[in-house]
Amino acid sequence: MSAPKDELLQAIELALDRQWDSAHEIVQKYEDDATASRIHAVLHKMEGDLSNSRYWYRRAGRMQNVDAEPRTELAAIQRELMSK
């Protein structure tokens, strides 16, 4: 199922506000959506769970972002979503 843009933007806002559980609740509903998986990867990175983060980056097809700074990456995802 494709994730609604407004929910992904909400998940990013929650993540930036350190409300990781609430952000997780949103992205976990859309495991087959690449952007939701990428946000999920960033959430795990922010939480310090790097192996789980790598798993979600692989699912998102975004392994090149593994070492990206989380808040900067979330801002980039936010910009990408807003431009669609």
C-alpha positions in Angstrom: 0.0 0.0 0.0 1.3 3.4 -0.9 1.7 5.8 2.0 -0.3 9.1 2.0 2.0 12.1 1.7 0.4 13.8 4.7 1.0 10.9 6.9 4.7 10.6 5.9 5.1 14.4 6.5 3.5 13.9 9.9 5.9 11.0 10.7 8.8 13.3 9.9 7.6 16.0 12.1 7.1 13.6 15.0 10.6 12.2 14.4 12.1 15.6 14.4 10.3 16.2 17.7 11.8 13.0 19.1 8.4 11.3 19.2 9.8 8.1 17.7 7.1 5.8 18.9 4.4 7.9 17.2 6.4 8.2 14.1 7.0 4.5 14.0 3.2 3.8 14.3 2.7 5.7 11.1 5.5 4.3 8.9 4.9 0.7 10.1 1.5 0.8 8.4 3.2 1.2 5.0 6.1 -1.3 5.0 5.9 -1.7 1.2 6.3 2.0 0.5 9.9 3.0 -0.2 9.7 6.5 1.4 8.0 5.0 4.6 10.8 2.4 4.7 13.4 5.2 4.4 11.8 7.2 7.2 11.7 4.0 9.2 15.4 3.5 8.6 16.2 7.0 9.9 14.1 6.4 13.0 16.1 3.4 13.9 19.3 5.3 13.2 18.1 8.1 15.6 17.4 5.4 18.2 20.8 3.9 17.9 19.6 0.6 16.4 22.0 0.6 13.4 21.4 -3.0 12.3 17.7 -2.5 12.1 18.3 0.8 10.3 20.4 -0.9 7.7 17.6 -3.4 7.1 15.1 -0.7 6.4 17.5 1.2 4.1 17.9 -2.0 2.1 14.1 -2.3 1.9 13.9 1.3 0.7 16.7 0.8 -1.8 18.7 3.7 -0.1 21.8 2.1 1.3 23.7 5.2 0.1 22.0 7.0 3.0 23.2 4.8 5.8 25.8 7.3 7.0 23.7 10.4 6.4 23.0 12.7 9.4 19.4 11.8 10.5 17.9 15.2 10.9 19.4 16.4 7.6 18.1 13.3 5.9 14.6 13.8 7.3 14.6 17.4 6.1 15.6 16.2 2.6 12.8 13.6 2.6 10.4 16.3 3.7 11.5 18.6 0.8 11.1 15.7 -1.6 7.6 15.0 -0.4 6.6 18.7 -0.5 7.8 19.0 -4.1 5.5 16.2 -5.3 
